[in-house]
Amino acid sequence: MKPRSHSAGFLLLPVSLLLAVIGALSFMLVQDIGTSARPGDREAERARLVAEAGIAHATWRLNQLSSCSDYSPLAATPFGDKGDQYQVALSATGGSPVTLTATSALAGSPTGSQATLRRTVYKTAGTTLTYTLATDSRGSDTYITVDTPDKNYGGSDVLILKQGSSFPLLQFDLSLIPIGSRVIEAKLLLYRRDAGSLSLSPRTVNAHRVLEPWPAGSKNGSSSADGATWMTRDGSVAWKATSGTVENANASDIPHTHYYLWGTPWMEWNLTSLVQGWVDRRYPNYGVMLRPTTSVSTEEYGAAEGDSAQLPKLVIKYVAPCGATNPPQDGIGGRIAWWKFNESTGTTAADAVGGHPGSVSGGTWSATGGVSGGALAFNSAGKVSVAHADDLSQTGDFSLGAWVNLSDRNGKRSILHKGTASNEANYAMGVRDGEFYFEYFVNNAWRTYTTAGLNLRAGTYYHLTATYKAITRQIKLYVDGAPAGTFTATIGNTPKSNTKGLLIGTTPSNENFLGRIDDVQIVASNLDVAGVATLMGGSVRIPVADTYVSAEAFARNLNYGGATVMQLKYPPDIRPLVLFDLSAIPAGTPIKRAVLSFHVQDSVILSLGLKAYAYPLTESWLEGTQNGAVSTLGATWSKRQIGPDLVWSSAGGTYYNVAAGVFQVPLGATPQRYWEMDVTSVVQEWVDGVRANHGLSLLLDFSLDSANLSTRESLRLEPRLLISTQ
């Protein structure tokens, strides 16, 4: 017999850790097998408990490893003070899940007094991830009230909470978090818009697990057949318990209280244990209901239909099991397809996420012409054909996005088209005469939604995103991440699914895109503004200052900061100056590509093509507000600032004599379009602080050419700096 001190110390550790292991590690219990002890024998129960201790000990050892490899079995280990022992074998030496087989043997007992248990355990190791879900993208919300028990509020822009009479309902889609993930922390966050009447007493609000499914619905205080009410869970089927079937116990790990007078407007509920149960699939995820337990006058919280900065959120910190595919940590869940067009050769366009390769015909690969890497250039016969797959047909929440650079904006230029030209269609997006359109097919007709007044121009990249929210039939259009149009379809007008293929760059009616397309994405969620910005993978910036300075004798002391054009000319020497604010980009951010484009209003080209070099300025300057008048502030040929006067170290703008890029306009170029130049290297230097950002100066290469470039004072014709970090 081993000394008592030995067995009662380290050897009892697995038992003491059993509950901690169960709480800290999600595991799937597989049926215990192989119990060979005699029925009713108390030693059989003892043998089982010893084997359980072996499982706990092996699980604990497994999770002390920092990696997901080099697992080792647990050799025969004494347990307790009777000389019992266990040993544990592992089905694998790495990865997850792992099957543990624990065998116990009792001292001084017949051979049959032993037990064998098997359990499948998820092994987690690595970085803690943070996943944020909002109710407008991967969730839903509403509230129910006894004041109007047959009314639905799924379309309301607020969630109303009141003791005994109004209860918010919230649900978040956790399907992308891998089974077996260990939840470190999960917090529900609600933005309190209105605190209600004055009260100095603490207000306690519990979160209860909902026990029946419910849709949020689409109404705002009217009768509903599609969403939850006080009396029904879906507009027709009654709750098993009036006012919602919920678990009586509070689901919050930490009791929630708040006050009227102080504290952040963001209210917080700790739901770690509840979320762990949902992730483990121990019970279905029907969301939570908030119910006050103390007197609470009416309080209002932000809802999915309200301000995007006040959306309900569920923020989850977790560790995924080894080998799991984690949700995208850029906040975009539900990517269906992503054609990056970086192949540069061949006839296949790969889908980076969903396995929907496209067949390329008539298009030309542009190896360095994309937003980040390559792109696909389309002409009058170019297209990408993608075979139908069920997940490409969208009828619920979804978003479409792409970078496009038009060479001809006139007519209808299709980007995406799912279906045929007639009655077998689903959705489409493109550009028509400079305006962005999105459309979907329903009741044998297209429902088309178009921006107004954008006047998109050829020669520069724009990011176009269309989002659709099924429950409210709301369509939002974004250009370069900024809202450009919001529409609501009438009841019954919802997208129709189909089984036809998808086309990129054309339609079955040959409405062909002319220009370059890059980073086409389909997402099965309704993206908000932040999601759209993430989808872009970069940003488009307009100058914070632009002007030109002239060496003409009469113009040396004149400022042109308020002009709508920048002249580029020699002789005399006339130079544009342009400055972009990059302070919001963290130092060290890798810049995949930076493209500066200027809109050319008109040009005179007597050479084979106008060429101008962009040089980084080495001194600060002010734009000014004049249009060919003596400046009281801004830059001139002689001075970079007036009042106090600061002269250029070199007249016309002091610059670093290594070109940051080349701006070219070909002979015979069409006027009123953009032309690009690559400035990736200097933008990276500015972002990293290697070089101070004072902007760029353009110097003409050939004296007989000239051009007028639009300034930031020319609405929608401004210089554009596209920065890709994706």
N, C-alpha and C positions, 0 to 999 in steps of 0.2 A: 504494500500500500504506500502511495506517495504521501509525503508530509502534508498535513492539513493546510499549512500556511501557503504552500504552493498552489494547491487546487482551489482554495477559497479566494486567491488573489487573481492572478492573470487568467486562470482557467475559467472563472466565472464571468469574465469580461464579455464574452459573446452574449450571455443571457441579459446582462444589464444593457447591452447595446441593441437588443432586439427591437424595442419600441422606437428607438432613435433611428435605426435603419429603416424601419417601415415608414416612418414619417419623412425621412430625408430622401429616400430612394423609391421611385415608382417602379413596382415590379408586377409582373403578371404571374398569378398563381396557376400552375398547372396541376392537375389532379395528383395527389399523393398516391404513390403506388408501392407495392412490394412489402407491406406490413405483414410479417410472418409470425408475429407473436400470437399466442393462443387467445381466443376471445374471452373477455372478462378478466384476464390476468392483469393485475395491477402493474406488473413489470412491463407489459406491452405499452401502457401509457408512459411509463418511465422511459422506455426505449424511444418512443416517439419524441418525447421532450428533449432527450439527448440529441437526436437527429436534428430537431429544430434549432438547438443551440449551435450545431455544426453549420447549418444553413446561415444563421445570423453571423457566426464568426467568419465564414468564407465571404459573405457579402461585404462585411466590414473591411476585410483585407483587400477585396477587389477594389473598393472605392478609395483605398489609400494610395493606389497607383495614380500617377500623374498622366499616364498615357493609356491608350486602349490596346496595348499589346503586352506580350510576355507574362500572361497569366500563369500561375502555378497552382497545382492541387494542394490541398491541405492534408498533411500527413496525419497519422493516428495521433490524436490529442486527448490527454486525460481530461475528464470533466467530473467535478464534484469530489466528494470525499470517500466515495465507495469504490473508486477505481474504474468507473465507467469511462468510455472513450468514444470519439467519433472521428471519421475521416471524410473528406469531401473531394470528389473528382469534378473536373470541369470539362464541358463538351468542346470547348475551343480555347485556344491560347491567346485570342485577341478578338476585338470587335464587340458587337452587341446585337441581340441579347446573348446571354450565356446561360447554359443549362447547368445547374449545380445538382450533383447527386451526393447526398449525405447518407452515410451508413453508420449506425451506432452499434455498440457492443456493450453489454452489461457485465460487470465483473461478478464472478461467482454464480452465474445463472446459466441455464442450458443454452445450447447453441441457438435455439429458436427464439430466445429473448433478445431480439434485435429488430431494427426498423431501417427501412430505406425510404428516403424522401427525395423527390425531385422538384426543383423550382426553376423557372426561367426568370432571370434577373436582367434588367436593363442596366448597362454600364454607362455612366456618364463621366466625361472628362473634358477639360478644355475651358474656353472662355465663356463667361456669363454673357448671354445675349439679352438685348432689350428689344421687345416687340410692342409697338404701340398701335392699337386699333381705335378707330373713330367710328361713330355711328353713321356717318354718311358714306362710308366706304365698305367696311366689313362688319357692319352691325346695323341695328335698328332700334328705335325708341318710340314711345308714346306714353300717354298717361290715361288712367281711367278715373271717373268721378261719379259719385252717387248723386250729385246735383243734376246730371243728365245721364242717367244710367244706360240709355240706348244709343248714346252718341260716341263716335270715334274721334280721336285726336292725333292720329298718326301723321297728319300733315301740319301739325302745329309747330311753330318755331320756338315754343317753350315747353318745359315739363313742369307741371304744377304739383306741389306737395302740400298736403294739409291733413292734419290728424283726423282719422276716421272717415275722410271723404274724398281725397285725391291722392292717388299713388302712381308714381312713375314706374314704367316697365322698360328694361334695357336688356339687350342681348348682343353678344359679340361672337363672331365666327372664329373659333379656335382650331379649325380643321388643319391649318398649315403648321401648327406646332406638333412635332413628332411625338407619337406615343412613347412613353418611357422618359420623357423630359422631366427633369427635376426643377420645379418652380421655386425659385428663391424668394420672390416677392411679386404680388399682383395687387395693383391699386386701381380702384374705380375713381375717376376724377370727374366732378361736375362743377360747372361754372355757375355760381349763384348770381343771378341777375337782379333779383328783388328779394330782400330779406324779410319782407312782411312787416307787421306792426312791431312796435317797440316791446322788448322783453329782456329783462336782465337775467333770467333763469336759463340754464343750459338746455338746449334742445337735443334730444336723443332720437336718432333716426337709424333704424335697423335695415339691413339688406337681407332679404329672404330668397332662398332658392325657389324658383318657379317650377312646378311639377307637371305642367301641361304646355303643349306648344301653343303659340299665339303669333299671328302676324300683326305688324304695327298698323297696317291700314293706311289710308291716304286722305282721310277727312280732317277737317278742322272745326269740329263741333256740329256735325250733321250725322244722320243715321248712316250706318255702314253695313255692308255685307262682305267687306273684305278685311276688317280689322277688329282688334280687341275693344270691348266696351266693359262697363261695370258688370253687366249681366252675362256677357258671352265672351269666349276667348277668340272668336274669329268673325263676329258679326251674326252668327246663327247658332252655333253649338254652345250651350251653356257651360260656364265653369262648373266643375264639381263642387266648388265652394264659392258662394257669391263674393264678388270683389277680388277674385283670383285665387287659384289653388296654389298655395305656397307651403313650404316647410315652416313649421312654427318657430324653430330655433333660428336665432340670429346667425347669418352666414359670415359676418364680419369677425375676423380674428381678434380685432381690437375694437371695443365699443366706440361708436362714433357719437360725439357730441359737438355742438357748435353754439355760438352766441350771436345775438343780433348785432352787437356794437363793434366787434373787432374780429380780426383774423382775415386771412386771405379770402378772396372771392372763390377760390378753388376749394371745394369740399372734397374730402378724401375718405374712402372706405377700403380697409385692408381685406382683400378677398383671396389671400394666398391659398388657404386650405381648399376653398371652394374651387378655384381654378385648377389646382392640382387634381381634384376629383374629376373635373371635366376632361382634363388632358389625359388622365388614366382611363377614361371611358367607364368609370365606376357608376356613373349615372348620366342621363342625357342632359345636354346643355340647352335649357329653355330660358336661360337668363335669370335676372333678379328683379324683384320688386322692392321698392323703398317704402317703408311704413314708419311714421313717427310713433314713439311710445310716450312722449310727453307733449304737452300742449304746444302745437306749432300752428301759428297763423299762416296764411297762404304764402309760400315761397315759390319763386320761379327760377328754373335752371335752364341753361342753354340746351337746345335740341338740334337734331340733325338738319332740320330745315331752317335753322337760324344762322347767326353769325358764325363763319367758319373758324374764328378764333375762340369760340365758346363751345365747341362740340364736346359731348361726352366722350371720354376716353377710357380705355383699359390699358394700363401700362404694365407689362409683364417682364420680369427678369427671370431667366431660366438657363439651365444647362441642358443641352440636347444629348441624347444617347449617341454613342460612338457610331460613326458611319451614317448618321441621319442627314437628310437633306433639310436644311433649316429654311424657314421663311426668309424672304429677302429682307435684309436689315435696312434697306433704303426706304422701308415703309410702304412699299408697293407689293401687295399680295394679289395673287390671282393672275399673274402674267400668263397668257395663253400662247403667245407667239412674239418673237422678236427677231426680225430680219435686219442684221447689222450691215449687210452688203460690203463686207471687208474682204471678200474672196480674191478680188483683182483679176481672176481668170476663171475659165470654165463656164458650164451651162447650168450650174446648180447654186441657188442661194440658200444657205443654211439657216435654219431656225435655231437660235441660241438657247431657247428654253423649252419648247414644246414639241419638237419632232415633227414640224410641218415644212419640209424642204420645198423650195419652189423651183420650177423649171424656167430658166432664163432664155428668152429668144428675142432677137432684134435690139437688145440693149447693149451698152458698152460699159465695161468696168472702168471706173475712175479710181485708180489706186490711192491717190492722195487728195481726191476732190471732195471727200466727205467732211462731215462735222468732226468726226474723230476717226481717222483712218480713211477707208475707201467709201465709195458710193456707187450707185448705178445710174448711168446717164441714159435717158430715154429719148428716142426720136419718134417719128411718125409710125413706126412699126414695133417699138419695143414693149415688152411686157414680161411679167413674172406670173406663172400659173401655179397655183397651189391646190392640190386635191382636197376635196371636202373631208372634214373631220367634224364630229359632233360638237367639239368644244369651240370650233370656229364660228358656229352658228349661235348668235347672241340674241336673247330675248329678255334677259333680266338686266341687272346693273352691268354696264360695261363702258369702256373708254377706248378710243382709237387715237393714236398719235404718230406723227412722222415729221422729219425734217425735210423741207423741200426747197429747191432752188430753181425757179422757173427761167427758161430761156425764151418762152413765149407765153404770156399770160392771157392772151385773147382766146375767147371761146371756152368750152368746158374741158378741163384738164383733170382727169381722174387720178386719184392716188390709190384708193382702195375700192373694190367692188366685189361684194359677195352675192353670187347668184347669176341668173341669166338676165337678158334684157327685157323679158316679158313678165310673166307672173310667178317666176321662181326666183325671188330675190330676197335679200335680208337687210343689208346696210351698205352704205357707200359714203365716201368723202372725197373732196377734191377742191379745185379752184376754178371759178368761172368768172372771167373778165376782171380778175384782180380781187375777187371776193371769195372767202372761204365758205364752203357749203358742207353740210352733213345731211344725210337722208336715210330713211329706212322704209321698208316695203310693208304695207298693210292694206287689206281689202282691195287687192289688185291695183294698187296705186302707190306711188312714192310720196312720202311726206318729207318735204325739203325745208331746211332751216339754213339761212344765209346771213353772213355779216353784212353790215352796211357802212360804207365810207372808209374801208381799210385801204383800198387802192394798192394792193400788194404789187411790188415791182419786180421785174426780171433782174437776175444777176446776183442776188443775195439770198442767204438762207433764212427761212422762217420756220419756226416750230408751230405746228397746227395740232390741236387736241380737241376732240369732241367727246363729251361725256353724256351718258344717259342713265337716269335714275328711274327704275321701273315703277316703284310704288307711287311716285308723284307724276310720272311721265314727263319729267323735266329734262331739257336738253341745254347743255352749256357748251359754248365754243370759246376756245382760248387761242390767242396768237402770241407767241413768245412768252407764254406763261401768264399773260394778262387776260382777264375776262373780256370777251369781245361780243358776247350776245347770250341772252338767256331766253328760253322759250318753254312753253308748257303745251303739250299735246292735249287734245280733247279726249274725253273718256272713250275707251274702246280703240283708240289709235295707238297700238303698241306694236313693236317689231314682230314680223312673222319669221319663224325659223325656216330653213330650207336645207336641202342636201346637195346643193350645187357647189362648184369650185369657187375659189377666190382668185381675183386678179389684182395685181399691183401694177400701176402705170397705164391702165387702159380699162375699157368696159367691153362687153360683148358687142356694143355698137361702135367700137373703135373711137371712143372719145379719149384720145391719147394724151398722156402727160408729155410735155416737152421740157427737158431739163434734168436735174439730178434729184434723186430721192435717197434718203438715208434713214436708218434706225426706225423702221416701221414697227409699231408695237400694238398688240391687242391685249387688253386687260379686262378680266371679268370682275370688275368693281367700278364703282362710280368715284372717280378721283376728285379730291378737293384741290384747292389752289396749291397747297404744299405738295400734294401728290403729283400734280401736273409739272411743277418745278422739278421734282425729282425725276420724272419721266424724261424731261428734256436732257438731263445729264450735263447741264451747263447753263449758260446765261447769255442774253443779248443785251448789250449796253449801248446807250447813246452818249455822246460827249457831255461833259460838264462844262466844257469851254471849247469854242472853235472860232477862228478868225483868220485873216490873212494880213500880211504886212507887205508893203510895196516900197521898192527902191526908187520909184519915179520921184523926180525932184519935188513936185508939188504935193506928193502923198507921204513923204517920209515922216511927217508928224501927224498923220491922220490915222484914226482907228476905224476898224471895220467889224467890230464884235457883234453889232446888231444886224449885219447884212444877211441876206438869204442865200448868198453865194460866196464861195471862196475862189478867187482867181488863182490859176496856176499858169505862169507865163514867164518867158525870158526871151530877149531883153524887153524892158528892164526886168530885173529880178523881182518876181512876185511869188510869195511862198505861203501856202496854207499852214496853220498851226492847229493841232487838235489834241485834246486831253480827255482821258477817261478816268473815272474814280474806281480804283480796284481795292480800296481799303477793306471791303467786306470779305475778301477772299483770304483765308488764313495763310500765313507764311508757310511755305513747304508744300502747299497743295500742288500736285502734279498737273501741269497744263498739257492736256493731250494735243490740243490744237487751238490756235487763236487766229482768226481771220478778220481783217479790217476791210470793210467795203465802203466805197464812196459812190453816191449817186451823181452821175455825170449829166448835167443839164444840156450841155452842148460842148462841142470840141472842134478845133481846127487842127487837122493832122496832115502835115506835108511830108512826113517821113514814112517809113514802113509801119510805124505804130508809135503812139505816144508812150513815153516811159518816164517815170518819176521815181526817185529813191526817197525812202522814208528814213530820217535820221532821228535818234533819240535826243531830245533837248536836254541840256545840262543845267538850265537855270529856270526858276519859276517865272510865271507871267500871268497877267490878268487879261480876261477876254475883252472887257469894255462893252459899251452899249451903242456906240456910234455906227453910222453907215456912211463913212467917208467924210467925217468931220473931225475937228481937233478934239482929242480925247481929254477927258478930265479924270480918267481912270486907267483904261486898258492899253494893251500893247500897240506899239507902232514899230516902224523899221528901226528907229533909233533907241527906243526905250521899251523895256518889258513891263514897266509899271509906272503910272503917273500918280502923284499925290500920296506919299512921297515918291519922287522921281528915282527910278532905278534903271540904269542904262544896261543894255546888253553888253556882255564882254566882247562879242563880235556882232556888229550891226546885222539886223535881219534875223537874229535868233541864234544863240550859241548852241552848237550841237556836237555830239560825239561822232567823230568822222568814220564810223563803220555803219553801213546801211543796215537797218532792221528789217527791210523788206523792199519789194519792188512793186510799184503800181503801174499797170499797163492797160492801154486802151488801143485795140487794133485799128488799123486803117479801114475806113468804111464802117466803123462801129455805129450801131443804132443808138440814137440819143435817148435820153430819158430812161436810163437803166443804170444798175449798179455794176461795178467792177471790183474784183477782190484782190487782196494781197495778204500773204501769210506773214504774221508777226509773232509767231509762237515763242521764239527765243527771247525776244525783249520783254514780252508779257511775263514769261517765267522769271526773268531777272527782276522785274518790278515787284511781282508777288513775293519773291524770296527776299527782297530788300537788297539784292546785290547791286542794283542800280536804282537811284532815286527816280520816281515817276514824275517827269515834267512834260510828258507827252511827246509828240512827234512833229517834225517839220518835213514838208514835201518839197523837193528840189527837182526841177525839170532837167531832163538829160539832153534834149535837143532843142535848140533855140527857136526853131520856127513853129513848133507845136504849141498848143495852148488848150485849156479846158476850164470850164466853170463847174465847180462842185457844190452841191447843195449843203447847207449848214443845218445845225440843230434848230434854227429858226424856221426851217421849211418843214412843216408838219408832215410826218410819215415819209420824208425823204432824207432823214438825218443820216450822217455817217453811222455805221453799225459795227460794233466789235463783238463777234461771236467767240465766246470762250467755252471750250469743252473740257470738262474734268472727268468724263465718264470713260 
